[in-house]
Amino acid sequence: MKLDRVLPYSKKILKLALAEGDIAVDCTIGNGHDTVFLADLVGQSGHVYGFDIQKEAIIATSELVLNSGFTDCVTLFQESHARLLELIPKTEHSRIRGAIFNLGYLPGGDKEIVTLAESTIAAVEQLLSVMEKEAVIVLVVYHGHPEGQVERDALLDYVTGLDQKKAHVLQYRFMNQVNNPPFIIAIEKK
Ligand code: SAM
């Protein structure tokens, strides 16, 4: 057998968590690949809310969403994910069943604009405060760049401190690979 690689495994978790009609959140839309993946899972009766602070990401994702036929079930915000509860309609909060963060910088974009622990953790806390039991948050942690290492350490500290009565926390990581390969943190609300 082949063990699931990191990115396919992140998708597998979301596939298990999400069904038609659910609400999903793409917390770092980048070029929009995850946004479209989530839209395909929740379908026209569900909805995906996407966040990115960069205009390029919003433009690239809007185009991909349009070309994939998902315009009606996707809403994009050029805002930090740290504002997600303010921006996602309140009536949708408890219907959020899955969220993804692909941390780091925009592929092909400005490598100086990266996700930061403070806003990442703020967004995770907001999601955990409203999500129902068994909803999941998947974080793909890229830590090859200096700020990524700071974010990784802060995140690992934060998630290991989460009360086990409130969440299951999984780390999925290939331990013998060189050059800081990405790894997954998955949080299931209990
Ligand atoms: N999932 C994306 C894809 O499929 O192309 C890749 C995401 S990329 C690794 C990380 C993205 O996070 C960048 O586009 C960056 O602009 C965005 N970002 C950084 N800080 C953010 C924040 N506070 N809120 C939302 N997005 C942020």
Residues whose N, C-alpha, C, O or C-beta is under 5 A from the ligand:
A	BS01	SAM	C27 T28 I29 G30 N31 G32 H33 D34 F51 D52 I53 Q54 A57 E79 S80 H81 N102 L103 G104 Y105 L106 P107 I113 V114 T115 S119
